Amino acid sequence: MSSHKILELENKIKGDYKNIAGVVVLKDGNTVYENYFNGCTSSSTIHVYSVTKSIISILVGIAIDKGYIKSIDQKVLDFLSDYTVKKREKAIQNITLENLLTMTVPYKYVIPPYEKYFTSDNWVNFALDLLGGEGEIGEFSYAPLIGPDILSGILAKITGQSVLDFATENLFIPLGITVAGNITFNSKEEQMAFYESSDISGWVADPTGTNAAGWGLTLTAMDMAKIGELYLNGGIYNGKQIVSEKWIKDSTTEHSRWKEQNLPYGYLWWLNDDDEHGYAAMGDGGNIIYVNEDKKIVVSIVAFFVPNVTDRIDFIKEYIEPIFEDCE
């Protein structure tokens, strides 16, 4: 690889991608690049926003492997029978796990009621109360925060563990990832400080202890790269099958599409709409786990939040892949 090209890459990051905290590139399972910015190090834990959704997808796959879930065709309310369906909301009884995984669930809101969500006592029930509305089941409707928590509620119910405990036992420990514990906020100021931190390890949870599914997880850049490598290797890490290869393939196959942006979607994973088999877990600020199966490349980027970041897929394809795709 060219040291000149790497210097150009790092100058590009410092000039046009100033919110990046860390970048790791794996090629054929080897770390070919690792660097940190904005005063961060290899141990810096960053809030990765919607990358959390793709971790939830992995946990659903593991739950299927272990027999907790028979099929993603099962109805959501079959798992959450304690929830009382409101009158005239019978349509939500037809919503399945697959609908949640593919973002094909209608919600009542047009503008997400974030303040009410953040201050509610039970994020799962809050999301269930918003199911339905005028949309059609099966039509893509991306839910940034409010909605995916239903999956957390289901995982906790069927496993008898918190999502964090289930993830720690079945995913994080096997991959050598440390997530210290649940994070809760006593004020808006605490929550804002969390978004900007690089030294808080954990997973945000509501007052009932249910971990957020659409946001709230902190990871290091290398943690993210390990997740990408797990998927690149068909669910195997250090010789152990962590999640089935079938789930890897299913979750990175197109099942729905955001028509306005023409973006294909798997099971809480974004897909690259090109000839190469690539996919990504993406979060606000440009946090990303990027996998290119054809080139055997994994790229992870952790970043602090800024609005309207430049597309990270284009950045990786233009400035990172060309440097490292021929590394051995």
C-alpha positions as CSV (number, residue, x, y, z in Angstrom):
1,M,0.0,0.0,0.0
2,S,1.1,3.6,-0.6
3,S,2.0,5.7,2.4
4,H,1.3,8.7,0.2
5,K,-2.3,7.5,-0.4
6,I,-2.7,6.9,3.3
7,L,-1.5,10.4,4.1
8,E,-4.0,11.7,1.5
9,L,-6.8,9.7,3.2
10,E,-5.9,11.1,6.6
11,N,-5.8,14.6,5.4
12,K,-9.2,14.0,3.8
13,I,-10.6,12.9,7.1
14,K,-9.1,15.8,9.0
15,G,-10.4,18.3,6.3
16,D,-13.8,17.0,5.2
17,Y,-14.8,14.3,7.8
18,K,-13.7,16.1,11.0
19,N,-16.2,14.2,13.2
20,I,-14.5,10.8,12.6
21,A,-13.1,9.3,15.8
22,G,-11.6,6.0,14.5
23,V,-11.2,3.9,11.4
24,V,-10.3,0.2,11.1
25,V,-9.8,-1.7,7.9
26,L,-9.6,-5.5,7.7
27,K,-8.6,-7.3,4.6
28,D,-8.7,-11.1,4.5
29,G,-9.1,-11.1,8.3
30,N,-6.0,-9.0,8.8
31,T,-5.9,-5.5,10.2
32,V,-4.4,-3.4,7.4
33,Y,-5.2,0.0,8.8
34,E,-6.2,1.4,12.2
35,N,-6.1,5.0,13.2
36,Y,-7.8,7.4,15.6
37,F,-8.7,11.1,15.5
38,N,-10.2,13.8,17.7
39,G,-8.1,12.7,20.6
40,C,-9.6,9.2,20.5
41,T,-7.8,5.9,21.0
42,S,-8.4,2.2,20.4
43,S,-10.3,2.0,23.7
44,S,-12.6,4.9,23.0
45,T,-16.2,3.9,23.1
46,I,-18.5,5.9,20.9
47,H,-22.3,6.0,20.6
48,V,-23.0,4.3,17.3
49,Y,-26.6,5.3,16.9
50,S,-28.5,3.1,14.4
51,V,-25.7,0.6,14.1
52,T,-27.5,-0.8,17.2
53,K,-30.3,-2.0,14.9
54,S,-28.0,-4.4,13.1
55,I,-26.7,-5.8,16.4
56,I,-30.4,-6.4,17.3
57,S,-30.7,-8.2,14.0
58,I,-27.8,-10.5,14.9
59,L,-29.4,-11.2,18.3
60,V,-32.7,-12.2,16.6
61,G,-30.7,-14.6,14.4
62,I,-29.1,-16.1,17.5
63,A,-32.5,-16.4,19.2
64,I,-33.8,-18.3,16.2
65,D,-30.7,-20.6,16.2
66,K,-31.4,-21.4,19.9
67,G,-35.0,-22.1,19.3
68,Y,-36.5,-19.1,21.1
69,I,-38.1,-18.0,17.9
70,K,-39.6,-20.5,15.4
71,S,-40.0,-18.2,12.5
72,I,-39.9,-14.5,11.7
73,D,-43.4,-15.0,10.3
74,Q,-44.7,-15.2,13.8
75,K,-46.9,-12.4,14.9
76,V,-45.4,-9.7,17.2
77,L,-48.3,-9.9,19.7
78,D,-47.8,-13.7,20.0
79,F,-44.7,-12.8,22.0
80,L,-46.2,-9.9,23.9
81,S,-49.5,-11.2,24.9
82,D,-49.6,-9.0,28.0
83,Y,-50.1,-5.9,25.8
84,T,-53.7,-4.8,25.4
85,V,-54.7,-3.9,21.9
86,K,-56.7,-0.7,21.8
87,K,-60.1,-0.6,20.1
88,R,-60.0,-0.1,16.3
89,E,-56.4,-1.2,16.2
90,K,-56.9,-4.8,15.2
91,A,-54.7,-4.5,12.2
92,I,-51.6,-4.5,14.4
93,Q,-52.3,-8.1,15.2
94,N,-51.1,-9.0,11.8
95,I,-47.7,-7.4,12.2
96,T,-44.9,-10.0,12.2
97,L,-41.3,-10.1,13.3
98,E,-40.3,-9.8,9.6
99,N,-42.2,-6.6,9.3
100,L,-40.2,-5.1,12.2
101,L,-36.9,-6.4,10.7
102,T,-37.6,-5.0,7.3
103,M,-39.1,-1.7,8.4
104,T,-42.4,-2.5,6.8
105,V,-44.5,-1.5,9.8
106,P,-46.9,1.5,9.7
107,Y,-46.9,4.0,12.6
108,K,-49.4,6.6,13.6
109,Y,-46.9,9.5,13.8
110,V,-45.7,11.7,11.0
111,I,-43.2,13.6,13.1
112,P,-41.7,11.2,15.7
113,P,-42.7,12.2,19.3
114,Y,-39.1,12.0,20.6
115,E,-39.6,14.0,23.8
116,K,-42.5,11.8,24.9
117,Y,-40.6,8.7,23.9
118,F,-37.4,9.6,25.9
119,T,-39.4,10.5,29.0
120,S,-41.8,7.5,28.9
121,D,-41.4,4.7,31.4
122,N,-41.7,1.9,28.9
123,W,-40.3,2.3,25.4
124,V,-41.7,-1.1,24.2
125,N,-45.3,-0.2,25.1
126,F,-44.8,3.3,23.8
127,A,-43.9,1.9,20.4
128,L,-46.7,-0.6,20.5
129,D,-49.2,2.2,21.1
130,L,-48.0,3.9,18.0
131,L,-48.3,0.9,15.7
132,G,-50.9,1.2,13.0
133,G,-52.2,4.4,11.4
134,E,-52.9,5.0,7.8
135,G,-49.9,3.2,6.3
136,E,-50.0,-0.3,5.0
137,I,-48.3,-3.3,6.5
138,G,-45.6,-4.3,4.0
139,E,-44.7,-0.8,2.8
140,F,-41.2,0.4,3.8
141,S,-41.3,3.1,6.5
142,Y,-38.0,3.7,8.2
143,A,-38.3,4.1,12.0
144,P,-35.2,5.8,13.3
145,L,-35.8,5.3,17.1
146,I,-39.4,4.6,17.9
147,G,-40.5,1.1,16.9
148,P,-37.4,-1.1,16.9
149,D,-37.7,-1.3,20.7
150,I,-40.5,-3.8,20.2
151,L,-37.8,-6.3,19.2
152,S,-35.9,-5.7,22.4
153,G,-39.1,-6.4,24.3
154,I,-39.6,-9.6,22.5
155,L,-36.0,-10.8,23.0
156,A,-36.1,-10.0,26.7
157,K,-39.5,-11.9,27.0
158,I,-38.5,-15.0,25.2
159,T,-34.9,-15.4,26.6
160,G,-35.7,-14.4,30.2
161,Q,-32.6,-12.1,30.0
162,S,-32.1,-8.5,29.3
163,V,-31.0,-7.8,25.8
164,L,-27.5,-6.8,27.1
165,D,-27.1,-10.0,29.1
166,F,-28.2,-12.1,26.1
167,A,-25.9,-10.2,23.8
168,T,-23.0,-10.4,26.3
169,E,-23.3,-14.1,26.6
170,N,-23.9,-15.0,23.0
171,L,-22.2,-12.3,21.0
172,F,-20.0,-9.9,22.9
173,I,-17.9,-12.3,25.0
174,P,-17.3,-14.7,22.0
175,L,-16.0,-11.7,20.0
176,G,-14.0,-10.2,22.8
177,I,-16.3,-7.1,23.0
178,T,-16.9,-5.4,26.4
179,V,-20.1,-3.4,27.0
180,A,-20.0,-2.4,30.6
181,G,-23.7,-2.2,31.6
182,N,-27.0,-0.4,31.2
183,I,-27.0,3.4,30.8
184,T,-29.9,5.5,32.0
185,F,-30.4,9.3,32.0
186,N,-31.6,11.5,34.8
187,S,-31.7,14.6,32.6
188,K,-31.6,15.9,29.1
189,E,-28.1,17.2,29.8
190,E,-26.9,13.7,30.8
191,Q,-28.2,12.4,27.5
192,M,-26.6,15.1,25.5
193,A,-23.3,14.5,27.3
194,F,-23.5,10.8,26.4
195,Y,-23.8,11.6,22.7
196,E,-20.5,13.6,22.9
197,S,-18.6,11.2,25.1
198,S,-15.8,8.7,24.1
199,D,-15.3,7.0,27.5
200,I,-18.8,5.7,28.4
201,S,-19.2,1.9,27.8
202,G,-22.8,0.6,27.9
203,W,-26.2,0.3,26.3
204,V,-29.0,2.7,27.0
205,A,-32.1,1.2,28.7
206,D,-35.5,2.5,29.6
207,P,-36.7,2.6,33.3
208,T,-37.8,-1.0,33.0
209,G,-34.3,-2.1,32.1
210,T,-35.2,-2.8,28.4
211,N,-32.3,-1.9,26.2
212,A,-32.9,0.4,23.2
213,A,-33.0,-1.3,19.8
214,G,-32.7,1.6,17.5
215,W,-29.9,3.5,19.2
216,G,-28.0,3.7,22.5
217,L,-25.1,1.2,22.1
218,T,-21.4,2.2,22.5
219,L,-18.7,0.4,20.7
220,T,-15.0,0.9,19.8
221,A,-13.9,0.9,16.1
222,M,-12.4,-2.5,16.5
223,D,-15.6,-3.9,18.1
224,M,-17.4,-2.8,15.0
225,A,-14.8,-4.4,12.7
226,K,-15.2,-7.7,14.6
227,I,-19.0,-7.6,13.9
228,G,-18.2,-7.0,10.2
229,E,-15.7,-9.9,10.2
230,L,-18.3,-12.2,11.8
231,Y,-20.6,-11.5,8.9
232,L,-17.9,-11.8,6.3
233,N,-17.0,-15.2,7.7
234,G,-20.6,-16.6,7.6
235,G,-21.2,-16.2,11.3
236,I,-18.0,-17.8,12.4
237,Y,-15.5,-16.1,14.7
238,N,-12.3,-17.7,16.1
239,G,-13.5,-21.1,14.7
240,K,-16.9,-20.9,16.6
241,Q,-20.3,-20.5,14.9
242,I,-21.8,-17.5,16.7
243,V,-24.8,-17.1,14.4
244,S,-26.0,-19.3,11.5
245,E,-24.7,-18.7,8.0
246,K,-28.3,-18.8,6.9
247,W,-29.2,-15.8,9.0
248,I,-26.2,-13.9,7.6
249,K,-27.4,-14.6,4.1
250,D,-31.0,-13.9,4.9
251,S,-30.3,-10.6,6.8
252,T,-28.2,-9.3,3.9
253,T,-30.6,-10.1,1.2
254,E,-33.1,-7.5,-0.1
255,H,-36.5,-7.8,1.5
256,S,-37.7,-4.3,1.2
257,R,-36.7,-1.0,-0.4
258,W,-36.8,2.7,0.6
259,K,-38.2,3.9,-2.7
260,E,-37.6,7.6,-2.2
261,Q,-33.9,7.0,-1.8
262,N,-33.8,3.8,-3.9
263,L,-32.0,1.9,-1.1
264,P,-32.4,-1.8,-0.6
265,Y,-32.9,-3.2,2.9
266,G,-32.4,-6.6,4.5
267,Y,-33.1,-7.5,8.2
268,L,-31.9,-4.2,9.8
269,W,-28.9,-4.0,7.4
270,W,-28.6,-1.7,4.5
271,L,-27.5,-3.3,1.2
272,N,-25.2,-1.9,-1.5
273,D,-27.2,-1.8,-4.7
274,D,-24.3,-2.8,-7.1
275,D,-22.7,-5.9,-8.5
276,E,-20.5,-6.5,-5.5
277,H,-22.1,-8.3,-2.5
278,G,-21.8,-5.6,0.1
279,Y,-23.9,-4.4,3.0
280,A,-23.6,-2.1,6.0
281,A,-24.8,-1.2,9.4
282,M,-25.2,2.6,9.5
283,G,-25.8,5.1,12.2
284,D,-26.1,8.9,12.5
285,G,-22.9,10.9,12.3
286,G,-21.5,8.4,9.8
287,N,-21.0,5.5,12.1
288,I,-20.7,2.4,9.9
289,I,-19.8,-1.3,9.6
290,Y,-19.1,-1.9,5.9
291,V,-18.6,-5.3,4.4
292,N,-17.6,-6.1,0.9
293,E,-17.7,-9.9,0.5
294,D,-16.2,-9.9,-3.0
295,K,-13.1,-8.0,-1.9
296,K,-13.0,-9.5,1.6
297,I,-12.8,-6.1,3.1
298,V,-14.4,-4.8,6.3
299,V,-14.3,-1.1,7.2
300,S,-15.5,0.3,10.5
301,I,-15.8,4.0,11.3
302,V,-16.9,5.4,14.6
303,A,-17.8,9.1,14.6
304,F,-19.3,11.8,16.8
305,F,-22.7,13.1,15.7
306,V,-23.0,16.0,13.3
307,P,-26.0,16.6,11.1
308,N,-26.1,15.8,7.4
309,V,-22.8,13.9,7.1
310,T,-21.4,13.1,3.6
311,D,-22.3,9.6,2.5
312,R,-20.0,7.1,4.1
313,I,-20.4,4.4,1.5
314,D,-19.2,6.7,-1.2
315,F,-16.3,7.8,1.1
316,I,-15.2,4.2,1.6
317,K,-15.5,3.2,-2.0
318,E,-13.6,6.3,-3.3
319,Y,-11.0,6.8,-0.6
320,I,-10.5,3.6,1.4
321,E,-11.1,0.5,-0.7
322,P,-8.7,1.5,-3.5
323,I,-5.8,1.7,-1.0
324,F,-6.4,-1.6,0.7
325,E,-8.1,-3.9,-1.8
326,D,-4.9,-5.4,-3.0
327,C,-3.3,-5.9,0.4
328,E,-2.3,-9.4,1.4
